[in-house]
Amino acid sequence: MAGMIYEIKDDSFYLFACAELKARESGFVADIELERMLSAIDMEDFLKILGETAYTSETAGIKEKGSFEEAMVSSYQRIINYLESRLRLEHRKLIHILFFEEFLHDLKIILKSSMLKDDFEGFYIPIKYEYGTLMEAYNTGKYEDITEPMPELIEYLKELAGLPGEKDLRKLELDFEAFYVKKVLGTAESLNRKMIEDYIRLKIDLVNIEIIYRCKQIEERSGFAGLLHGGGYLELKTLTDLENESMDYIVKELERTDYGDVIIKGAQRLFSDNSFSSFERNRDLYFLEYFDRIKYSVSNLEKIFQFFLKKKIELININILYTGIRHNAGKSNIRSKIE
């Protein structure tokens, strides 16, 4: 599990890419810069501070659009373009691991569009494929411009949509999520990189824990069945046995696992203001610490993944700051989501 020591071998093929990314590390937004953004008196002040960072070229567009989301998407697109140009062909599936949540979101949008016969392009995140590209692939079964594992995932969406009888969209989404998680785990395993495979297994555990928290918060009476995913290190039976227990009991049981800090801090924030922000932030910190164990390696796939995971987390934090300041959220509330 998380305490495992990995023997990461350096790969000369990635020597240039890792050296290039090492040089780019100075472009990460420092904690002191995030603190200055948090202290911004208004949006103009925030954008001025942001413009003093590596995001200087983005500020005009952010101001014009009134949103940071477009800057996030364009950054995601640049990450994907970089990975596609630098990774070996067999390693490009790493993109689907890095953007686990975004691809899941987009495929569920495709399912929803198909089932409800409506256009949900406004909710779609065009990080690798345009909305129309995936909809056409879904409708025609032609995947010439679609890379693995997307064709199999889209085919499964079509299989779900084609089931006989009246269909419950939420149940179809849950069925697809289960298939998706299994497929992405298989994709990670196929890389033959134990640390990357374990990243997905650890992610599954943390997704399951967040599901349990949410079920308890909204007093979900249908139970955990069909909501939790297999493939993590925590046994599903161990988790489902918590179904009828109190939140206090659940926290005490789960804090004994390797996810103790995430469990405790997430529960504290959930109890105090019904927010999952602390859980999500501490989950991110957990993975940054997880990959920190390879800091003495020089050039390998894991090093590249670590860099862009950190970049994704940075973009999410800046978006939280931007959104909070734009909507005049309390500073303490914003701080709790990025600390």
HELIX and SHEET records of a PDB file:
HELIX    1   1 SER A   12  TYR A   14  5                                   3    
HELIX    2   2 LEU A   15  ARG A   24  1                                  10    
HELIX    3   3 GLU A   25  GLY A   27  5                                   3    
HELIX    4   4 ASP A   31  LEU A   38  1                                   8    
HELIX    5   5 MET A   43  LEU A   50  1                                   8    
HELIX    6   6 THR A   56  GLU A   58  5                                   3    
HELIX    7   7 THR A   59  LYS A   65  1                                   7    
HELIX    8   8 GLU A   69  ARG A   86  1                                  18    
HELIX    9   9 LEU A   89  HIS A   91  5                                   3    
HELIX   10  10 LEU A   94  LEU A   98  1                                   5    
HELIX   11  11 PHE A  100  LEU A  116  1                                  17    
HELIX   12  12 GLU A  121  PHE A  123  5                                   3    
HELIX   13  13 TYR A  131  THR A  140  1                                  10    
HELIX   14  14 MET A  150  ALA A  161  1                                  12    
HELIX   15  15 LEU A  169  SER A  190  1                                  22    
HELIX   16  16 LYS A  194  GLN A  217  1                                  24    
HELIX   17  17 LEU A  236  THR A  240  1                                   5    
HELIX   18  18 MET A  247  LEU A  254  1                                   8    
HELIX   19  19 GLY A  260  ASP A  273  1                                  14    
HELIX   20  20 SER A  277  PHE A  291  1                                  15    
HELIX   21  21 ASP A  292  ILE A  294  5                                   3    
HELIX   22  22 LEU A  301  ARG A  326  1                                  26    
HELIX   23  23 LYS A  331  ILE A  338  1                                   8    
END                                                                             
